[in-house]
Amino acid sequence: MWTWSVRLLMSGNSLKEPSGRLVRLKWVLHPEYRNNRGISNNIALVQLQEAVCFSDTVKPVVLSSPRDQFSEDTECWLTGWGHITLGWPLGGNQTLQEVQVSLFDDATCRQIYPWMTDRELCAGDRKGLKGACLGDSVAPLVCVLGEVERRFVQVGLVSHWHCARDLVGKPDVYTRVLHHTQFIRDTIQEAECSDLPPFEACFL
């Protein structure tokens, strides 16, 4: 059942622009996600009822794979519509923002967050001044591989942000896409093999 309608923006970076069109969609939650039991498996797919036409500026995302090698020096970017100022109430935002962040190694992450598992990773600004905030939940974290043919690979989704004053300086926690690639593949294959029209697709 197509239970939601959203305005799909295929160009521009402002919610104030009169572009986009309404499309129907439905959510496919991870079967092991429990909203009241921490943040593990905090991932879902969105299935659109209409086709998306790819172009030079609209392309499918590349998902992280086991052969990809990332380090603390890897160029990574967070994009989102979240708040950009501290203080309460937090200021709203109508323009898509981006910020460069660094990956933290797993050992450092677990020192900060002992509850973290291999389903999560953490990343942020080393000075603790930039990162995700309210409104950035499930925003994509992409990292660049290759010096010549720069390939943007999605490695995470914002799961736990720390822009409140008592948490500033800590890295944000992301759902690790690599851990969930089988769920993503199985869900897309099920949609393609069902009795749904073939032009429907799944996206993170």
Contact map, one row per residue, 1 for C-alpha under 8 A:
111000000000000000000000010000000000000000000000000000000000000000000000000000000000000000000000000000000000000000000000000000000000000000000000000000000000000000000000000000000000000000000000000000000000
111100000000000000000001110000000000000000000000100000000000000000000000000000000000000000000000000000000000000000000000000000000000000000000000000000000000000000000000000000000000000000000000000000000000
111110000000000000000001110000000000000000000000000000000000000000000000000000000000000000000000000000000000000000000000000000000000000000000000000000000000000000000000000000000000000000000000000000000000
011111000000000000000001110000000000000000000000000000000000000000000000000000000000000000000000000000000000000000000000000000000000000000000000000000000000000000000000000000000000000000000000000000000000
001111100000000000000111100000000000000000000000000000000000000000000000000000000000000000000000000000000000000000000000000000000000000000000000000000000000000000000000000000000000000000000000000000000000
000111110000000000001111100000000000000000000000000000000000000000000000000000000000000000000000000000000000000000000000000000000000000000000000000000000000000000000000000000000000000000000000000000000000
000011111000000000011110000000000000000000000000000000000000000000000000000000000000000000000000000000000000000000000000000000000000000000000000000000000000000000000000000000000000000000000000000000000000
000001111100000000011110000000000000000000000000000000000000000000000000000000000000000000000000000000000000000000000000000000000000000000000000000000000000000000000000000000000000000000000000000000000000
000000111111000000111000000000000000000000000000000000000000000000000000000000000000000000000000000000000000000000000000000000000000000000000000000000000000000000000000000000000000000000000000000000000000
000000011111000000010000000000000000000000000000000000000100000000000000000000000000000000000000000000000000000000000000000000000000000000000000000000000000000000000000000000000000000000000000000000000000
000000001111100000110000000000000000000000000000000000001100000000000000000000000000000000000000000000000000000000000000000000000000000000000000000000000000000000000000000000000000000000000000000000000000
000000001111110010000000000000000000000000000000000000000000000000000000000000000000000000000000000000000000000000000000000000000000000000000000000000000000000000000000000000000000000000000000000000000000
000000000011111000000000000000000000000000000000000000000000000000000000000000000000000000000011000000000000000000000000000000000000000000000000000000000000000000000000000000000000000000000000000000000000
000000000001111110000000000000000000000000000000000000000000000000000000000000000000000000000111000000000000000000000000000000000000000000000000000000000000000000000000000000000000000000000000000000000000
000000000000111111000000000000000000000000000000000000000000000000000000000000000000000000000110000000000000000000000000000000000000000000000000000000000000000000000000000000000000000000000000000000000000
000000000000011111000000000000000000000000000000000000000000000000000000000000000000000000000110000000000000000000000000000000000000000000000000000000000000000000000000000000000000000000000000000000000000
000000000001011111100000000000000000000000000000000000000000000000000000000000000000000000000000000000000000000000000000000000000000000000000000000000000000000000000000000000000000000000000000000000000000
000000000000001111110000000000000000000000000000000000000000000000000000000000000000000000000000000000000000000000000000000000000000000000000000000000000000000000000000000000000000000000000000000000000000
000000001010000011111000000000000000000000000000000000000000000000000000000000000000000000000000000000000000000000000000000000000000000000000000000000000000000000000000000000000000000000000000000000000000
000000111110000001111100000000000000000000000000000000000000000000000000000000000000000000000000000000000000000000000000000000000000000000000000000000000000000000000000000000000000000000000000000000000000
000001111000000000111110000000000000000000000000000000000000000000000000000000000000000000000000000000000000000000000000000000000000000000000000000000000000000000000000000000000000000000000000000000000000
000011110000000000011111000000000000000000000000000000000000000000000000000000000000000000000000000000000000000000000000000000000000000000000000000000000000000000000000000000000000000000000000000000000000
000011110000000000001111100000000000000000000001110000000000000000000000000000000000000000000000000000000000000000000000000000000000000000000000000000000000000000000000000000000000000000000000000000000000
011111000000000000000111110000000000000000000001110000000000000000000000000000000000000000000000000000000000000000000000000000000000000000000000000000000000000000000000000000000000000000000000000000000000
011111000000000000000011111000000000000000000111100000000000000000000000000000000000000000000000000000000000000000000000000000000000000000000000000000000000000000000000000000000000000000000000000000000000
111100000000000000000001111100000000000000000111000000000000000000000000000000000000000000000000000000000000000000000000000000000000000000000000000000000000000000000000000000000000000000000000000000000000
000000000000000000000000111110000000000000011110000000000000000000000000000000000000000000000000000000000000000000000000000000000000000000000000000000000000000000000000000000000000000000000000000000000000
000000000000000000000000011111000000000000011110000000000000000000000000000000000000000000000000000000000000000000000000000000000000000000000000000000000000000000000000000000000000000000100000000000000000
000000000000000000000000001111101000000000111000000000000000000000000000000000000000000000000000000000000000000000000000000000000000000000000000000000000000000000000000000000000000000000000000000000000000
000000000000000000000000000111111000000011110000000000000000000000000000000000000000000000000000000000000000000000000000000000000000000000000000000000000000000000000000000000000000001000000000000000000000
000000000000000000000000000011111000000000000000000000000000000000000000000000000000000000000000000000000000000000000000000000000000000000000000000000000000000000000000000000000000000000000000000000000000
000000000000000000000000000001111100000010000000000000000000000000000000000000000000000000000000000000000000000000000000000000000000000000000000000000000000000000000000000000000000000000000000000000000000
000000000000000000000000000011111110001111100000000000000000000000000000000000000000000000000000000000000000000000000000000000000000000000000000000000000000000000000000000000000000000000000000000000000000
000000000000000000000000000000011111111100000000000000000000000000000000000000000000000000000000000000000000000000000000000000000000000000000000000000000000000000000000000000000000000000000000000000000000
000000000000000000000000000000001111111000000000000000000000000000000000000000000000000000000000000000000000000000000000000000000000000000000000000000000000000000000000000000000000000000000000000000000000
000000000000000000000000000000000111110000000000000000000000000000000000000000000000000000000000000000000000000000000000000000000000000000000000000000000000000000000000000000000000000000000000000000000000
000000000000000000000000000000000111111100000000000000000000000000000000000000000000000000000000000000000000000000000000000000000000000000000000000000000000000000000000000000000000000000000000000000000000
000000000000000000000000000000000111111100000000000000000000000000000000000000000000000000000000000000000000000000000000000000000000000000000000000000000000000000000000000000000000000000000000000000000000
000000000000000000000000000000001110111111000000000000000000000000000000000000000000000000000000000000000000000000000000000000000000000000000000000000000000001100000000000000000000000000000000000000000000
000000000000000000000000000000001100111111000000000000000000000000000000000000000000000000000000000000000000000000000011000000000000000000000000000000000000000000000000000000100000000000000000000000000000
000000000000000000000000000001011000001111100000000000000000000000000000000000000000000000000000000000000000000000000010000000000000000000000000000000000000000000000000000000100001000000000000000000000000
000000000000000000000000000001001000001111110000000000000000000000000000000000000000000000000000000000000000000000000000000000000000000000000000000000000000001000000000000000100000000000000000000000000000
000000000000000000000000000011001000000011111000000000000000000000000000000000000000000000000000000000000000000000000000000000000000000001000000000000000000100000000000000000100000000000000000000000000000
000000000000000000000000001111000000000001111100000000000000000000000000000000000000000000000000000000000000000000000000000000000000000000000000000000000000000000000000000000000000000000000000000000000001
000000000000000000000000001110000000000000111110000000000000000000000000000000000000000000000000000000000000000000000000000000000000000000000000000000000000000000000000000000000000000100000000000000000111
000000000000000000000000111100000000000000011111000000000000000000000000000000000000000000000000000000000000000000000000000000000000000000000000000000000000000000000000000000000000000000000000000000000111
000000000000000000000000111100000000000000001111100000000000000000000000000000000000000000000000000000000000000000000000000000000000000000000000000000000000000000000000000000000000000000000000000000011110
000000000000000000000011110000000000000000000111111000000000000000000000000000000000000000000000000000000000000000000000000000000000000000000000000000000000000000000000000000000000000000000000000000011100
010000000000000000000011100000000000000000000011111000000000000000000000000000000000000000000000000000000000000000000000000000000000000000000000000000000000000000000000000000000000000000000000000000011000
000000000000000000000011000000000000000000000001111100000000000000000000000000000000000000000000000000000000000000000000000000000000000000000000000000000000000000000000000000000000000000000000000000110000
000000000000000000000000000000000000000000000001111110000000000000000000000000000000000000000000000000000000000000000000000000000000000000000000000000000000000000000000000000000000000000000000000000111000
000000000000000000000000000000000000000000000000011111000000000000000000000000000000000000000000000000000000000000000000000000000000000000000000000000000000000000000000000000000000000000000000000000000000
000000000000000000000000000000000000000000000000001111100100000000000000000000000000000000000000000000000000000000000000000000000000000000000000000000000000000000000000000000000000000000000000000000000000
000000000000000000000000000000000000000000000000000111111111000000000000000000000000000000000000000000000000000000000000000000000000000000000000000000000000000000000000000000000000000000000000000000000000
000000000000000000000000000000000000000000000000000011111110000000000000000000000000000000000000000000000000000000000000000000000000000000000000000000000000000000000000000000000000000000000000000000000000
000000000000000000000000000000000000000000000000000001111110000000000000000000000000000000000000000000000000000000000000000000000000000000000000000000000000000000000000000000000000000000000000000000000000
000000000010000000000000000000000000000000000000000001111110000000000000000000000000000000000000000000000000000000000000000000000000000000000000000000000000000000000000000000000000000000000000000000000000
000000000110000000000000000000000000000000000000000011111111000000000000000000000000000000000000000000000000000000000000000000000000000000000000000000000000000000000000000000000000000000000000000000000000
000000000000000000000000000000000000000000000000000001111111100000000000000000000000000000000000000000000000000000000000000000000000000000000000000000000000000000000000000000000000000000000000000000000000
000000000000000000000000000000000000000000000000000001000111110000000000000000000000000000000000000000000000000000000000000000000000000000000000000000000000000000000000000000000000000000000000000000000000
000000000000000000000000000000000000000000000000000000000011111000000000000000000000000000000000000000000000000000000000000000000000000000000000000000011100000000000000000000000000000000000000000000000000
000000000000000000000000000000000000000000000000000000000001111100000000000000000000000000000000000000000000000000000000000000000000000000000000000000111100000000000000000000000000000000000000000000000000
000000000000000000000000000000000000000000000000000000000000111110000000000000000000000000000000000000000000000000000000000000000000000000000000000000001110000000000000000000001100100000000000000000000000
000000000000000000000000000000000000000000000000000000000000011111010000000000000000000000000000000000000000000000000000000000000000000000000000000000001110000000000000000000001100000000000000000000000000
000000000000000000000000000000000000000000000000000000000000001111110000000000000000000000000000000000000000000000000000000000000000000000000000000000000000000000000000000000000100000000000000000000000000
000000000000000000000000000000000000000000000000000000000000000111111000000000000000000000000000000000000000000000000000000000000000000000000000000000000000000000000000000000000100000000000000000000000000
000000000000000000000000000000000000000000000000000000000000000011111000000000000000000000000000000000000000000000000000000000000000000000000000000000000000000000000000000000000000000000000000000000000000
000000000000000000000000000000000000000000000000000000000000000111111100000000000000000000000000000000000000000000000000000000000000000000000000000000000000000000000000000000000000000000000000000000000000
000000000000000000000000000000000000000000000000000000000000000001111110000000000000000000000000000000000000000000000000000000000000000000000000000000000000000000000000000000000000000000000000000000000000
000000000000000000000000000000000000000000000000000000000000000000011111110000000000000000000000000000000000000000000000000000000000000000000000000000000000000000000000000000000000000000000000000000000000
000000000000000000000000000000000000000000000000000000000000000000001111110000000000000000000000000000101000000000000000000000000000000000000000000000000000000000000000000000000000000000000000000000000000
000000000000000000000000000000000000000000000000000000000000000000000111110000000000000000000000000001111000000000000000000000000000000000000000000000000000000000000000000000000000000000000000000000000000
000000000000000000000000000000000000000000000000000000000000000000000111111000000000000000000000000001100000000000000000000000000000000000000000000000000000000000000000000000000000000000000000000000000000
000000000000000000000000000000000000000000000000000000000000000000000111111100000000000000000000000001100000000000000000000000000000000000000011100000000000000000000000000000000000000000000000000000000000
000000000000000000000000000000000000000000000000000000000000000000000000111110000000000000000000000111000000000000000000000000000000000000000011000000000000000000000000000000000000000000000000000000000000
000000000000000000000000000000000000000000000000000000000000000000000000011111000000000000000000000111100000000000000000000000000000000000001111000000000000000000000000000000000000000000000000000000000000
000000000000000000000000000000000000000000000000000000000000000000000000001111100000000000000000011110000000000000000000000000000000000000001110000000000000000000000000000000000000000000000000000000000000
000000000000000000000000000000000000000000000000000000000000000000000000000111110000000000000000011110000000000000000000000000000011000000111100000000000000000000000000000000000000000000000000000000000000
000000000000000000000000000000000000000000000000000000000000000000000000000011111000000000000001111000000000000000000000000000000000000000111000000000000000000000000000000000000000000000000000000000000000
000000000000000000000000000000000000000000000000000000000000000000000000000001111100000000000001110000000000000000000000000000000001001100110000000000000000000000000000000000000000000000000000000000000000
000000000000000000000000000000000000000000000000000000000000000000000000000000111110000000001111100000000000000000000000000000000000001100000000000000000000000000000000000000000000000000000000000000000000
000000000000000000000000000000000000000000000000000000000000000000000000000000011111000000011000100000000000000000000000000000000001111100000000000000000000000000000000000000000000000000000000000000000000
000000000000000000000000000000000000000000000000000000000000000000000000000000001111100001111000000000000000000000000000000000000000111100000000000000000000000000000000000000000000000000000000000000000000
000000000000000000000000000000000000000000000000000000000000000000000000000000000111110001111000000000000000000000000000000000000000100000000000000000000000000000000000000000000000000000000000000000000000
000000000000000000000000000000000000000000000000000000000000000000000000000000000011111001100000000000000000000000000000000000000000000000000000000000000000000000000000000000000000000000000000000000000000
000000000000000000000000000000000000000000000000000000000000000000000000000000000001111101100000000000000000000000000000000000000000000000000000000000000000000000111000000000000000000000000000000000000000
000000000000000000000000000000000000000000000000000000000000000000000000000000000000111111000000000000000000000000000000000000000000000000000000000000000000000000011000000000000000000000000000000000000000
000000000000000000000000000000000000000000000000000000000000000000000000000000000000011111100000000000000000000000000000000000000000000000000000000000000000000000000000000000000000000000000000000000000000
000000000000000000000000000000000000000000000000000000000000000000000000000000000000001111100000000000000000000000000000000000000000000000000000000000000000000000000000000000000000000000000000000000000000
000000000000000000000000000000000000000000000000000000000000000000000000000000000011111111110000000000000000000000000000000000000000000000000000000000000000000000000000000000000000000000000000000000000000
000000000000000000000000000000000000000000000000000000000000000000000000000000000011110111111000000000000000000000000000000000000000000000000000000000000000000000000000000000000000000000000000000000000000
000000000000000000000000000000000000000000000000000000000000000000000000000000000111000001111100000000000000000000000000000000000000000000000000000000000000000000000000000000000000000000000000000000000000
000000000000000000000000000000000000000000000000000000000000000000000000000000001111000000111111000000000000000000000000000000000000000000000000000000000000000000000000000000000000000000000000000000000000
000000000000011100000000000000000000000000000000000000000000000000000000000000001000000000011111000000000000000000000000000000000000000000000000000000000000000000000000000000000000000000000000000000000000
000000000000111100000000000000000000000000000000000000000000000000000000000000001000000000001111100000000000000000000000000000000000000000000000000000000000000000000000000000000000000000000000000000000000
000000000000110000000000000000000000000000000000000000000000000000000000000000111000000000001111110000000000000000000000000000000000000000000000000000000000000000000000000000000000000000000000000000000000
000000000000000000000000000000000000000000000000000000000000000000000000000000111100000000000011111000000000000000000000000000000000000000000000000000000000000000000000000000000000000000000000000000000000
000000000000000000000000000000000000000000000000000000000000000000000000000011110000000000000001111100000000000000000000000000000000000000000000000000000000000000000000000000000000000000000000000000000000
000000000000000000000000000000000000000000000000000000000000000000000000000011100000000000000000111110000000000000000000000000000110000000000000000000000000000000000000000000000000000000000000000000000000
000000000000000000000000000000000000000000000000000000000000000000000000001111000000000000000000011111000000000000000000000010000000000000000000000000000000000000000000000000000000000000000000000000000000
000000000000000000000000000000000000000000000000000000000000000000000000001111000000000000000000001111100000000000000000001111000110000000000000000000000000000000000000000000000000000000000000000000000000
000000000000000000000000000000000000000000000000000000000000000000000001111100000000000000000000000111110000000000000000001111000000000000000000000000000000000000000000000000000000000000000000000000000000
000000000000000000000000000000000000000000000000000000000000000000000011110100000000000000000000000011111000000000000000111100000000000000000000000000000000000000000000000000000000000000000000000000000000
000000000000000000000000000000000000000000000000000000000000000000000001000000000000000000000000000001111101100000000000111100000000000000000000000000000000000000000000001000000000000000000000000000000000
000000000000000000000000000000000000000000000000000000000000000000000011000000000000000000000000000000111111100000000000010000000000000000000000000000000000000000000000000000000000000000000000000000000000
000000000000000000000000000000000000000000000000000000000000000000000000000000000000000000000000000000011111110000000000110000000000000000000000000000000000000000000000000000000000000000000000000000000000
000000000000000000000000000000000000000000000000000000000000000000000000000000000000000000000000000000001111111000000000000000000000000000000000000000000000000000000000000000000000000000000000000000000000
000000000000000000000000000000000000000000000000000000000000000000000000000000000000000000000000000000011111111100000000000000000000000000000000000000000000000000000000000000000000000000000000000000000000
000000000000000000000000000000000000000000000000000000000000000000000000000000000000000000000000000000011111111111010000110000000000000000000000000000000000000000000000000000000000000000000000000000000000
000000000000000000000000000000000000000000000000000000000000000000000000000000000000000000000000000000000111111111110000000000000000000000000000000000000000000000000000000000000000000000000000000000000000
000000000000000000000000000000000000000000000000000000000000000000000000000000000000000000000000000000000011111111000000000000000000000000000000000000000000000000000000000000000000000000000000000000000000
000000000000000000000000000000000000000000000000000000000000000000000000000000000000000000000000000000000001111111000000000000000000000000000000000000000000000000000000010000000000000000000000000000000000
000000000000000000000000000000000000000000000000000000000000000000000000000000000000000000000000000000000000111111110000000000000000000000000000000000000000000000000000000000000000000000000000000000000000
000000000000000000000000000000000000000000000000000000000000000000000000000000000000000000000000000000000000111111110000000000000000000000000000000000000000000000000000000000000000000000000000000000000000
000000000000000000000000000000000000000000000000000000000000000000000000000000000000000000000000000000000000010011111000000000000000000000000000000000000000000000000000000000000000000000000000000000000000
000000000000000000000000000000000000000000000000000000000000000000000000000000000000000000000000000000000000110011111111100000000000000000000000000000000000000000000000000000000000000000000000000000000000
000000000000000000000000000000000000000000000000000000000000000000000000000000000000000000000000000000000000000000111111000000000000000000000000000000000000000000000000000000000000000000000000000000000000
000000000000000000000000000000000000000000000000000000000000000000000000000000000000000000000000000000000000000000011111100000000000000000000000000000000000000000000000000000010010000000000000000000000000
000000000000000000000000000000000000000110000000000000000000000000000000000000000000000000000000000000000000000000011111100000000000000000000000000000000000000000000000000000110011000000000000000000000000
000000000000000000000000000000000000000100000000000000000000000000000000000000000000000000000000000000000000000000011111110000000000000000000000000000000000000000000000000011110000000000000000000000000000
000000000000000000000000000000000000000000000000000000000000000000000000000000000000000000000000000000110100100000010111111000000000000000000000000000000001000000000000000011110000000000000000000000000000
000000000000000000000000000000000000000000000000000000000000000000000000000000000000000000000000000000111100100000000001111100000000000000000000000000000000000000000000001111000000000000000000000000000000
000000000000000000000000000000000000000000000000000000000000000000000000000000000000000000000000000011110000000000000000111110000000000000000000000000000000000000000000001111000000000000000000000000000000
000000000000000000000000000000000000000000000000000000000000000000000000000000000000000000000000000011110000000000000000011111010110000000000000000000000000000000000000011100000000000000000000000000000000
000000000000000000000000000000000000000000000000000000000000000000000000000000000000000000000000000111000000000000000000001111111110000000000000000000000000000000000000001000000000000000000000000000000000
000000000000000000000000000000000000000000000000000000000000000000000000000000000000000000000000000011000000000000000000000111111000000000000000000000000000000000000000000000000000000000000000000000000000
000000000000000000000000000000000000000000000000000000000000000000000000000000000000000000000000000000000000000000000000000011111100000000000000000000000000000000000000100000000000000000000000000000000000
000000000000000000000000000000000000000000000000000000000000000000000000000000000000000000000000000000000000000000000000000111111110000000000000000000000000000000000001111000000000000000000000000000000000
000000000000000000000000000000000000000000000000000000000000000000000000000000000000000000000000000000000000000000000000000011111110000000000000000000000000000000000001100000000000000000000000000000000000
000000000000000000000000000000000000000000000000000000000000000000000000000000000000000000000000001010000000000000000000000110111111000000000000000000000000000000000000000000000000000000000000000000000000
000000000000000000000000000000000000000000000000000000000000000000000000000001000000000000000000001010000000000000000000000110011111100000000000000000000000000011100000001100000000000000000000000000000000
000000000000000000000000000000000000000000000000000000000000000000000000000001010100000000000000000000000000000000000000000000000111110110000000000000000000010011100000000100000000000000000000000000000000
000000000000000000000000000000000000000000000000000000000000000000000000000000000111000000000000000000000000000000000000000000000011111110000000000000000000000011100000000000000000000000000000000000000000
000000000000000000000000000000000000000000000000000000000000000000000000000000000110000000000000000000000000000000000000000000000001111110000000000000000000000010100000000000000000000000000000000000000000
000000000000000000000000000000000000000000000000000000000000000000000000000000011110000000000000000000000000000000000000000000000000111110000000000000000000000000000000000000000000000000000000000000000000
000000000000000000000000000000000000000000000000000000000000000000000000000000011110000000000000000000000000000000000000000000000001111111100000000000000000010010000000000000000000000000000000000000000000
000000000000000000000000000000000000000000000000000000000000000000000000000000000000000000000000000000000000000000000000000000000001111111100000000000000000111110000000000000000000000000000000000000000000
000000000000000000000000000000000000000000100000000000000000000000000000000000000000000000000000000000000000000000000000000000000000000111110000000000000000111000000000000000000000000000000000000000000000
000000000000000000000000000000000000000000000000000000000000000000000000000001110000000000000000000000000000000000000000000000000000000111111000000000000000110000000000000000000000000000000000000000000000
000000000000000000000000000000000000000000000000000000000000000000000000000001110000000000000000000000000000000000000000000000000000000001111100000000000111110000000000000000000000000000000000000000000000
000000000000000000000000000000000000000000000000000000000000000000000000000111100000000000000000000000000000000000000000000000000000000000111110000000000111110000000000000000000000000000000000000000000000
000000000000000000000000000000000000000000000000000000000000000000000000000111000000000000000000000000000000000000000000000000000000000000011111000000011111000000000000000000000000000000000000000000000000
000000000000000000000000000000000000000000000000000000000000000000000000011110000000000000000000000000000000000000000000000000000000000000001111100000011110000000000000000000000000000000000000000000000000
000000000000000000000000000000000000000000000000000000000000000000000000011100000000000000000000000000000000000000000000000000000000000000000111110001111000000000000000000000000000000000000000000000000000
000000000000000000000000000000000000000000000000000000000000000000000000010000000000000000000000000000000000000000000000000000000000000000000011111001111000000000000000000000000000000000000000000000000000
000000000000000000000000000000000000000000000000000000000000000000000000000000000000000000000000000000000000000000000000000000000000000000000001111111100000000000000000000000000000000000000000000000000000
000000000000000000000000000000000000000000000000000000000000000000000000000000000000000000000000000000000000000000000000000000000000000000000000111111000000000000000000000000000000000000000000000000000000
000000000000000000000000000000000000000000000000000000000000000000000000000000000000000000000000000000000000000000000000000000000000000000000000011111000000000000000000000000000000000000000000000000000000
000000000000000000000000000000000000000000000000000000000000000000000000000000000000000000000000000000000000000000000000000000000000000000000000011111100000000000000000000000000000000000000000000000000000
000000000000000000000000000000000000000000000000000000000000000000000000000000000000000000000000000000000000000000000000000000000000000000000001111111110000000000000000000000000000000000000000000000000000
000000000000000000000000000000000000000000000000000000000000010000000000000000000000000000000000000000000000000000000000000000000000000000000001110011111000000000000000000000000000000000000000000000000000
000000000000000000000000000000000000000000000000000000000000110000000000000000000000000000000000000000000000000000000000000000000000000000000111100001111100000000000000000000000000000000000000000000000000
000000000000000000000000000000000000000000000000000000000000111100000000000000000000000000000000000000000000000000000000000000000000000000000111100000111110000000000000000000000000000000000000000000000000
000000000000000000000000000000000000000000000000000000000000111100000000000000000000000000000000000000000000000000000000000000000000000000011110000000011111000000000000000000001000000000000000000000000000
000000000000000000000000000000000000000000000000000000000000001100000000000000000000000000000000000000000000000000000000000000000000000000011110000000001111100000000000000000011100000000000000000000000000
000000000000000000000000000000000000000000000000000000000000000000000000000000000000000000000000000000000000000000000000100000000000000000011100000000000111110000000000000001111000000000000000000000000000
000000000000000000000000000000000000000000100000000000000000000000000000000000000000000000000000000000000000000000000000000000000000000011111000000000000011111000000000000001111000000000000000000000000000
000000000000000000000000000000000000000000000000000000000000000000000000000000000000000000000000000000000000000000000000000000000001000111111000000000000001111110000000000111100000000000000000000000000000
000000000000000000000000000000000000001001000000000000000000000000000000000000000000000000000000000000000000000000000000000000000000000011000000000000000000111110000000000111100000000000000000000000000000
000000000000000000000000000000000000001000000000000000000000000000000000000000000000000000000000000000000000000000000000000000000000000010000000000000000000011111000000000111000000000000000000000000000000
000000000000000000000000000000000000000000000000000000000000000000000000000000000000000000000000000000000000000000000000000000000011110110000000000000000000011111100000001110000000000000000000000000000000
000000000000000000000000000000000000000000000000000000000000000000000000000000000000000000000000000000000000000000000000000000000011100000000000000000000000000111110011111100000000000000000000000000000000
000000000000000000000000000000000000000000000000000000000000000000000000000000000000010000000000000000000000000000000000000000000011110000000000000000000000000011111011000000000000000000000000000000000000
000000000000000000000000000000000000000000000000000000000000000000000000000000000000011000000000000000000000000000000000000000000000000000000000000000000000000001111111000000000000000000000000000000000000
000000000000000000000000000000000000000000000000000000000000000000000000000000000000011000000000000000000000000000000000000000000000000000000000000000000000000000111111000000000000000000000000000000000000
000000000000000000000000000000000000000000000000000000000000000000000000000000000000000000000000000000000000000000000000000000000000000000000000000000000000000000011111000000000000000000000000000000000000
000000000000000000000000000000000000000000000000000000000000000000000000000000000000000000000000000000000000000000000000000000000000000000000000000000000000000001111111110000000000000000000000000000000000
000000000000000000000000000000000000000000000000000000000000000000000000000000000000000000000000000000000000000000000000000000011000000000000000000000000000000001111111110000000000000000000000000000000000
000000000000000000000000000000000000000000000000000000000000000000000000000000000000000000000000000000000000000000000000000000111000000000000000000000000000000001000011111000000000000000000000000000000000
000000000000000000000000000000000000000000000000000000000000000000000000000000000000000000000000000000000000000100000000000100010000000000000000000000000000000001000011111100000000000000000000000000000000
000000000000000000000000000000000000000000000000000000000000000000000000000000000000000000000000000000010000000000000000011110010010000000000000000000000000000011000000111110000000000000000000000000000000
000000000000000000000000000000000000000000000000000000000000000000000000000000000000000000000000000000000000000000000000011100000011000000000000000000000000011111000000011111000000000000000000000000000000
000000000000000000000000000000000000000000000000000000000000000000000000000000000000000000000000000000000000000000000001111000000000000000000000000000000000011110000000001111100000000000000000000000000000
000000000000000000000000000000000000000000000000000000000000000000000000000000000000000000000000000000000000000000000001111000000000000000000000000000000001111100000000000111110000000000000000000000000000
000000000000000000000000000000000000000111100000000000000000000000000000000000000000000000000000000000000000000000000011100000000000000000000000000000000001111000000000000011111000000000000000000000000000
000000000000000000000000000000000000000000000000000000000000000000000000000000000000000000000000000000000000000000000111100000000000000000000000000000000011100000000000000001111111000000000000000000000000
000000000000000000000000000000000000000000000000000000000000001100000000000000000000000000000000000000000000000000000000000000000000000000000000000000000111100000000000000000111111100000000000000000000000
000000000000000000000000000000000000000000000000000000000000001111000000000000000000000000000000000000000000000000000000000000000000000000000000000000000010000000000000000000011111100000000000000000000000
000000000000000000000000000000000000000000000000000000000000000000000000000000000000000000000000000000000000000000000110000000000000000000000000000000000000000000000000000000011111110000000000000000000000
000000000000000000000000000000000000000010000000000000000000000000000000000000000000000000000000000000000000000000000010000000000000000000000000000000000000000000000000000000011111111100000000000000000000
000000000000000000000000000000000000000000000000000000000000001000000000000000000000000000000000000000000000000000000000000000000000000000000000000000000000000000000000000000001111111110000000000000000000
000000000000000000000000000000000000000000000000000000000000000000000000000000000000000000000000000000000000000000000000000000000000000000000000000000000000000000000000000000000011111111000000000000000000
000000000000000000000000000001000000000000000000000000000000000000000000000000000000000000000000000000000000000000000000000000000000000000000000000000000000000000000000000000000001111111100000000000000000
000000000000000000000000000000000000000000001000000000000000000000000000000000000000000000000000000000000000000000000000000000000000000000000000000000000000000000000000000000000001111111110000000000000000
000000000000000000000000000000000000000000000000000000000000000000000000000000000000000000000000000000000000000000000000000000000000000000000000000000000000000000000000000000000000111111111000000000000000
000000000000000000000000000000000000000000000000000000000000000000000000000000000000000000000000000000000000000000000000000000000000000000000000000000000000000000000000000000000000011111111100000000000000
000000000000000000000000000100000000000000000000000000000000000000000000000000000000000000000000000000000000000000000000000000000000000000000000000000000000000000000000000000000000001111111110000000000100
000000000000000000000000000000000000000000000000000000000000000000000000000000000000000000000000000000000000000000000000000000000000000000000000000000000000000000000000000000000000000111111111000000001100
000000000000000000000000000000000000000000000000000000000000000000000000000000000000000000000000000000000000000000000000000000000000000000000000000000000000000000000000000000000000000011111111100000000000
000000000000000000000000000000000000000000000000000000000000000000000000000000000000000000000000000000000000000000000000000000000000000000000000000000000000000000000000000000000000000001111111110000000000
000000000000000000000000000000000000000000000000000000000000000000000000000000000000000000000000000000000000000000000000000000000000000000000000000000000000000000000000000000000000000000111111110100011100
000000000000000000000000000000000000000000000000000000000000000000000000000000000000000000000000000000000000000000000000000000000000000000000000000000000000000000000000000000000000000000011111110101011000
000000000000000000000000000000000000000000000000000000000000000000000000000000000000000000000000000000000000000000000000000000000000000000000000000000000000000000000000000000000000000000001111111100000000
000000000000000000000000000000000000000000000000000000000000000000000000000000000000000000000000000000000000000000000000000000000000000000000000000000000000000000000000000000000000000000000111111100000000
000000000000000000000000000000000000000000000000000000000000000000000000000000000000000000000000000000000000000000000000000000000000000000000000000000000000000000000000000000000000000000000000111110000000
000000000000000000000000000000000000000000000000000000000000000000000000000000000000000000000000000000000000000000000000000000000000000000000000000000000000000000000000000000000000000000000011111111010000
000000000000000000000000000000000000000000000000000000000000000000000000000000000000000000000000000000000000000000000000000000000000000000000000000000000000000000000000000000000000000000000000001111110000
000000000000000000000000000000000000000000000000000000000000000000000000000000000000000000000000000000000000000000000000000000000000000000000000000000000000000000000000000000000000000000000001000111110000
000000000000000000000000000000000000000000000000011000000000000000000000000000000000000000000000000000000000000000000000000000000000000000000000000000000000000000000000000000000000000000000000000011111000
000000000000000000000000000000000000000000000011111000000000000000000000000000000000000000000000000000000000000000000000000000000000000000000000000000000000000000000000000000000000000000000011000111111100
000000000000000000000000000000000000000000000011101000000000000000000000000000000000000000000000000000000000000000000000000000000000000000000000000000000000000000000000000000000000000000010011000000111110
000000000000000000000000000000000000000000001111000000000000000000000000000000000000000000000000000000000000000000000000000000000000000000000000000000000000000000000000000000000000000000110010000000011111
000000000000000000000000000000000000000000001110000000000000000000000000000000000000000000000000000000000000000000000000000000000000000000000000000000000000000000000000000000000000000000000000000000001111
000000000000000000000000000000000000000000011100000000000000000000000000000000000000000000000000000000000000000000000000000000000000000000000000000000000000000000000000000000000000000000000000000000000111
